[in-house]
Structures are given as C-alpha cells and as structure tokens.
Amino acid sequence: MATKRDYYEILGISKQATQDEVKRSFRRLAMQYHPDRNKAPDAEQKFKEINEAYEVLSDTKRRQTYDQFGHEGLNQQGWTGGSNPFDIFNDMFGGSGGVKFSFGGNGGGFEDIFGQMFGGGRRRSSNRRQNQQIYDLDIDANLTISFLESILGVQRKVKINVKRQCPHCNGTGAETPNDIKTCPKCRGTGVITTRQRTILGIMESQEYCPDCRGTGKIITKVCSQCNGRKYIEKEETIDLDIKSGVVNGSILQYSQKGNSWNGTIGNLNLNIYVQPSKIFQRKDKTIYANVLVDPVDAITGARIKIPTPYGIKEIDMKPNTANNEEINVSGYGIKNIKHKMFGGNANGDLIVTIVYARPKKYSKLEIEKMKSINNNKNPDVEEFERIVSKELN
C-alpha cells in the first residue's frame, strides 16, 4: 500500500498556517490541477490529493487529530477521505446543479466562475477582474544559520525578491487608461456563451473569452515600466530577528514582509536550516558534547574546561571518573523555550560525556611512580582474565 503524502506538503503550507492560508492555497492548487484545465496525466490524481488535504486541514477537529496522530489517527476515527473532490471544488467555487464548467482559451482564475450556467444566471462584472491580484502575496525563502546561532538567536539581513504592483500603470498593464479598450469579441462581458439543444432543452455554457482572457478589456499599448506584466520585481534587504532555540526545519513567519497588491502585503515564510556542529548535538532542549580528558586526570580528579554554547566553563571532575561517564551541567542547554512539548520555558541541561584521550608519552620516572601506586590488580581485569582462562583451558 502506497504511503500517503503529508497534507501540509501537498498544499505547500506550514503547520502553523491559518485557515485563510489553507483556503488560499487550496484555491490556487485546485485551479492549477483541475482535470478540465490541466491535461497532464497525473493532474486528476493531484487534484484528488489536494481536495483530500483540504478536507482535513480545513476542519478544526480533523486537523488537530492529524497534527497529533497523523494519517493513522484519522483512520482510527473512521475517516477515509471519501468525499467527491469535484463536489468540494463546486462548493468552493460556486458550481451548482451538476453542471460541468468549461474553461476555454487561456481562461482566467476559477474564482470568477459564474454561479449559474443556464440562462439568466448572474454574472460577475468583468471589470472586477481587470485589476485583480495575479500572484501570491506570501513568499517562501530559505536561510541557513550555524548551530550556535540557532541556540543563541541571531539578527540577519536577508535579501529577497519581492513583487510590487506596478506604480506606473497601477496594475492594469496599460501605458495610460486610454489604452484600455472594450474587447470586441465578447463585447466587454469577458465570456463567450454557447447554446446547445439537448433532449432536456437548450443548455447554455460559458467560457472565458480567449482574446481578453476574461477581463472584458483589450490593452492597445502596454505599460512601459512593467511591459504589461502589471507588476515589477525587485530585490529588497530586510532585517530579521531569529529567536533563540529555533530547530532545523522550522518555518518562521514574518508578517508584511512578502509581496504586495492594492495595499495588502503578504507574509515571508522563512525555512530555517541549521548547520550541524562539530562539538554539540541537540535533542529537544538538551545539548550533548564529548570532552576529551587525560585518563590520569579522570582517575585522580581534576578541574577541567568544557565547551558550552555560552562559552568555556570550568567544572570539577571527581576522582575515578570512568571513560564514557556523563556529567550533567544544569541550565546550560536550550534556554527559555516556549513550546508545549518541552513543558513550559524551563532551561535545558548540557550533558558532557567524558572520553579518555590517548595518554601522553610519560617519562620513565613517571611510569615508575605509577607502577608503585598500582600494586593491586584492577578487579575488572582480573574478572576478564578469569573468563579467558575458563574458555581457553
């Protein structure tokens, strides 16, 4: 049985996405992969996946179950995602009566589908589409930070490419308002209507005008600044505050740092990649590190220096510290993480593992002194010799 894909991945959103973001992503992807519009072999399968993901993530209770227990949790509750994806699509975009929508030419967005497909149906004004938003306001970007930066937090200047509504044409794509004319093919309606006689009577269907792409307008001279694209794209540098304790794979959302249109500014969704450390490892709010020590220091006890994310710290290593023995340094792990799985905002710990370093080259005098101290056999060595003797003899 094939493994189901993650619903958040299918919709291209983060786990922190709002319901508006869930709906906006669904609308965009449903328009892109609807089988009547997308003729790719896998379009219908993707369309079904998109609708199934939306069914779960748009429902508060289902989403909570999925976030906590995944697909298995939904299965145990008896949910199988069996709804007709075309019914979901029609509910979202206004289809009715089982009528199949037709998207001819270079058709515009599905959000402008007419509520009724038979004679007398109400039409949306094509003028409302003339200056409509033509790109997502939210921006996705990646940022790589060091392990220590993820622990301590960091402020970064990040360059991003943003889209802005063209200030010269105000998003119309025309050089001047006089360069926008009524489309002669559809006479400004934005649609082409066809009628067909059937056994049930005359059926009327509509599709977007291929000449004006459903806007009802034709541009005779494109804007000299955006070349008719309706927007300009530019690089901007923004200051971002990365809070301490961020984990690899986190998605941080910064409001009003994205694209803009008609005065509305989207969000920046920042994917965080944390470079691994050569010294530290992390699990939840605990940090782990190996510290090499001289075996003699471990046996006799000594004050040693250990690395922490907050600098070098001196601690007392007690006598007879064994190889691979762990020492807990309280409060030197992740500080003040506010996350439900960590049980509040208590500081984490640093766990140091003592690793015996290869002994240095001792002088003859030092060796003789150690021999004089070590008159008694190590009990572990004696036990090992007993086992060997028993098995080999």
C-alpha positions in Angstrom: 0.0 0.0 0.0 1.4 3.4 -1.0 2.4 5.8 1.8 0.2 8.9 1.9 1.9 12.2 1.4 1.9 14.8 4.2 -1.2 17.0 3.8 0.8 20.2 4.6 3.3 19.3 1.9 0.5 18.7 -0.6 -0.9 22.2 -0.1 2.6 23.7 0.2 1.9 25.4 3.6 3.5 25.2 7.1 1.9 23.5 10.1 1.3 27.0 11.5 -0.8 28.1 8.5 -4.1 29.9 9.3 -7.4 28.7 7.9 -7.3 31.6 5.4 -3.9 30.4 4.2 -5.2 26.8 3.9 -8.1 28.0 1.8 -6.0 30.3 -0.4 -3.5 27.5 -1.1 -6.3 25.1 -2.0 -7.9 27.6 -4.4 -4.7 28.1 -6.2 -3.8 24.5 -6.5 -7.3 23.4 -7.4 -7.3 25.9 -10.2 -3.9 24.6 -11.4 -4.7 20.9 -11.4 -8.4 20.7 -12.2 -8.7 18.0 -15.0 -10.8 20.2 -17.2 -8.0 22.7 -17.3 -4.8 20.6 -16.8 -4.3 17.8 -19.3 -1.2 16.3 -17.6 -1.5 12.5 -17.0 -1.2 13.0 -13.2 -3.4 16.1 -12.9 -6.5 14.2 -11.7 -4.6 12.3 -9.1 -3.0 15.5 -7.8 -6.4 17.2 -7.9 -7.8 14.4 -5.6 -4.8 14.7 -3.2 -5.3 18.5 -3.0 -9.0 18.1 -2.2 -8.4 15.4 0.4 -5.7 17.5 2.1 -8.1 20.4 2.2 -10.9 18.3 3.7 -8.7 17.5 6.7 -6.9 20.8 7.2 -10.0 23.0 6.8 -11.8 21.1 9.5 -10.5 22.1 13.0 -11.1 18.7 14.7 -9.7 16.6 11.9 -6.7 18.9 11.7 -6.0 18.5 15.4 -6.2 14.7 15.1 -3.9 14.7 12.1 -1.4 17.0 13.8 -1.2 14.8 16.8 -1.5 11.3 15.3 -1.1 11.6 11.5 -2.9 9.6 8.9 -3.3 6.6 11.3 -5.2 8.8 13.8 -7.7 9.8 11.1 -8.1 6.1 10.0 -8.9 5.1 13.6 -11.6 7.6 13.7 -13.1 6.1 10.6 -12.3 8.9 8.2 -11.2 7.7 4.8 -11.4 10.9 2.7 -14.2 9.6 0.5 -15.8 12.8 -0.5 -16.2 13.6 -4.2 -13.4 16.1 -5.0 -15.5 17.7 -7.7 -18.2 18.4 -5.1 -15.7 20.1 -2.9 -14.5 22.2 -5.8 -18.0 23.2 -6.8 -18.8 24.1 -3.2 -15.8 26.3 -3.1 -16.1 28.0 -6.5 -19.9 28.2 -6.8 -20.8 25.3 -9.2 -24.3 24.0 -9.0 -26.8 21.5 -10.4 -24.1 19.1 -11.6 -23.2 21.4 -14.5 -19.7 20.9 -15.8 -17.7 24.1 -16.1 -15.8 24.8 -19.3 -12.5 26.7 -19.3 -11.7 27.7 -22.9 -8.8 29.6 -24.4 -6.3 30.9 -21.9 -9.0 31.1 -19.2 -8.7 33.1 -16.1 -8.9 32.1 -12.4 -11.6 29.7 -11.3 -12.7 32.3 -8.6 -14.6 34.1 -11.4 -16.7 31.1 -12.4 -20.4 32.1 -12.8 -22.8 30.9 -10.1 -25.3 29.6 -12.7 -24.6 28.0 -16.1 -28.2 28.1 -17.5 -30.0 31.1 -19.0 -30.5 34.0 -16.6 -27.5 33.2 -14.3 -25.9 36.1 -12.5 -22.5 37.2 -13.9 -19.7 38.8 -12.1 -18.6 42.0 -13.5 -15.5 41.6 -15.8 -14.2 44.9 -14.6 -13.6 43.4 -11.2 -11.0 41.1 -12.8 -9.3 43.9 -14.7 -7.1 44.8 -11.7 -7.2 41.6 -9.7 -4.3 40.1 -7.8 -2.2 38.0 -10.1 0.3 36.4 -7.8 0.6 35.0 -4.3 1.3 37.6 -1.6 3.2 35.2 0.6 6.9 34.5 -0.1 8.9 31.4 0.7 12.6 31.8 1.4 15.4 29.7 2.9 18.0 30.7 5.5 21.0 28.7 6.7 22.3 29.5 10.2 25.0 28.0 12.4 24.3 25.7 15.3 25.3 28.3 17.8 23.1 30.9 16.1 20.2 28.6 16.5 20.9 28.2 20.2 21.7 31.9 21.0 19.5 33.6 18.4 20.7 36.0 15.7 19.8 39.0 13.7 20.3 38.7 10.0 19.9 40.9 6.9 18.3 38.8 4.2 17.9 39.6 0.6 14.6 38.6 -1.0 12.9 39.2 -4.4 9.5 40.8 -4.0 6.7 41.7 -6.4 5.1 45.0 -6.2 2.0 46.3 -8.1 3.4 48.5 -10.9 3.2 52.1 -9.7 3.1 53.5 -13.3 0.0 51.6 -14.5 -1.4 50.8 -11.1 -1.6 47.1 -12.0 -3.6 47.5 -15.2 -0.7 46.6 -17.6 -1.6 49.6 -19.8 0.5 52.7 -20.5 -2.5 55.0 -19.9 -6.2 54.5 -19.0 -7.0 55.4 -22.6 -5.0 52.4 -23.8 -7.6 50.0 -22.3 -10.4 49.2 -24.8 -13.5 47.1 -24.6 -12.9 43.6 -26.1 -14.8 43.4 -29.4 -15.1 39.6 -29.3 -17.0 39.4 -26.0 -18.2 43.0 -26.0 -16.8 43.6 -22.6 -18.5 40.7 -20.8 -15.4 38.6 -20.5 -17.2 35.4 -21.6 -18.3 33.6 -24.7 -21.7 32.0 -24.5 -22.7 28.9 -26.5 -26.1 27.2 -26.6 -26.8 23.6 -27.5 -30.1 21.9 -28.0 -30.5 18.7 -26.0 -33.3 16.4 -25.1 -33.7 18.4 -21.9 -34.0 21.6 -23.8 -31.4 24.3 -24.6 -28.3 24.1 -22.5 -26.2 27.2 -22.1 -22.5 27.1 -21.2 -19.9 29.8 -20.9 -16.2 30.1 -21.1 -13.7 32.9 -20.7 -13.1 35.0 -23.8 -9.7 33.8 -25.3 -9.0 37.3 -26.6 -9.2 39.3 -23.4 -8.7 36.3 -21.0 -12.0 37.0 -19.2 -11.3 40.7 -18.4 -13.6 42.2 -21.0 -10.8 44.6 -21.9 -8.0 44.8 -24.5 -4.8 46.7 -23.9 -3.7 48.5 -27.1 -0.4 49.8 -25.6 1.3 48.0 -22.7 2.9 49.8 -19.7 6.4 51.0 -20.4 7.6 50.2 -16.9 6.3 46.6 -16.4 5.9 45.7 -20.1 2.3 44.7 -19.4 3.0 42.3 -16.6 1.1 44.6 -14.1 3.9 44.3 -11.5 7.6 44.9 -11.0 10.0 42.7 -9.3 12.9 43.9 -7.2 15.4 42.8 -4.6 15.0 44.1 -1.0 17.1 43.7 2.1 15.1 43.1 5.3 16.2 42.8 8.9 15.1 39.5 10.6 15.2 38.5 14.2 15.8 34.8 14.6 14.8 33.8 18.2 17.0 31.5 20.3 16.1 27.9 20.3 15.0 27.5 16.7 15.3 24.0 15.4 16.3 22.7 12.0 13.4 22.6 9.6 11.4 25.4 11.4 9.3 27.7 9.3 9.3 31.2 10.7 6.6 33.6 9.5 7.2 37.3 9.3 4.1 39.4 8.7 4.0 42.1 6.0 7.4 41.1 4.5 6.0 39.5 1.4 4.7 40.6 -2.0 2.1 43.4 -2.1 -1.0 44.3 -4.2 -3.6 47.0 -3.8 -2.2 48.0 -0.4 -2.2 44.4 1.0 1.2 43.0 2.0 1.8 39.2 2.4 4.0 37.3 4.7 7.5 35.9 4.5 7.7 32.2 5.3 11.3 31.5 6.2 12.6 27.9 6.1 15.4 27.5 8.6 18.3 25.2 8.0 20.7 24.7 10.9 24.3 23.6 10.1 25.5 20.7 12.3 28.1 21.4 15.0 31.4 19.6 15.3 31.1 19.8 19.0 27.5 19.8 20.1 24.4 17.7 19.4 20.8 18.6 20.4 17.8 16.7 21.4 14.7 18.8 22.4 16.1 21.2 24.9 19.1 19.1 26.0 22.6 19.7 24.5 25.2 16.9 24.3 29.0 17.2 24.0 32.0 14.9 24.2 35.0 16.2 26.2 38.4 14.6 25.9 40.4 14.3 29.1 43.7 12.8 30.2 43.0 9.4 31.8 45.2 10.3 34.8 43.1 13.4 35.4 40.0 11.3 35.3 41.4 8.8 37.8 42.8 11.4 40.2 40.2 14.0 39.7 40.8 17.5 38.2 39.3 20.8 37.3 38.6 20.7 33.6 37.4 23.1 30.9 34.3 22.2 29.0 32.6 23.8 25.9 29.1 25.2 26.3 27.1 27.2 23.7 27.6 30.1 26.0 31.4 29.9 26.3 34.0 27.8 28.1 33.1 26.7 31.6 35.3 25.1 34.3 33.9 22.2 36.3 35.3 19.7 38.9 35.7 16.2 37.6 35.6 13.8 40.6 38.2 11.1 41.1 37.7 7.7 39.5 35.6 9.2 36.6 35.1 6.4 34.2 35.5 6.5 30.4 32.1 7.5 28.8 30.7 8.7 32.1 28.2 11.5 31.8 28.3 14.7 33.7 25.2 16.9 33.9 25.7 20.7 33.8 22.4 22.1 34.8 20.9 25.1 32.9 23.5 25.1 30.1 21.2 23.6 27.5 18.5 25.4 25.5 17.2 28.4 27.4 13.6 29.6 27.8 12.0 27.5 25.0 8.3 28.2 24.9 6.9 25.0 23.4 4.2 22.7 24.8 6.2 19.5 24.2 9.0 20.9 26.4 6.7 21.6 29.3 7.0 25.3 29.5 10.0 27.6 29.4 12.5 25.9 31.8 16.1 25.9 30.8 17.6 22.7 29.4 20.8 21.0 30.5 24.2 20.3 29.0 25.3 16.6 29.2 29.0 16.1 28.9 30.4 12.7 28.1 34.0 12.1 29.4 36.1 10.5 26.8 39.6 9.2 27.7 42.2 10.8 25.4 45.2 8.7 24.3 47.7 9.0 27.2 50.7 11.3 26.6 54.2 9.9 26.4 55.3 9.6 30.0 58.9 9.7 31.3 60.5 6.6 32.8 60.3 8.3 36.2 56.5 9.0 35.8 56.0 5.4 34.7 57.8 4.0 37.8 55.7 6.2 40.1 52.5 5.0 38.5 53.7 1.4 38.9 54.4 1.9 42.5 50.9 3.2 43.0 49.2 0.4 41.0 50.3 -2.5 43.2 46.8 -4.1 43.2 45.3 -5.6 40.1 42.2 -4.0 38.7 39.2 -6.2 39.6 37.7 -5.8 36.1 41.0 -7.0 34.6 41.1 -10.0 37.0 37.5 -10.9 36.0 38.4 -10.7 32.3 41.4 -13.0 32.8 39.2 -15.5 34.7 36.7 -15.7 31.8 39.5 -16.1 29.2 41.2 -18.8 31.3 38.0 -20.7 31.7 37.1 -20.6 28.0 40.5 -21.4 26.6 41.5 -24.2 29.0 
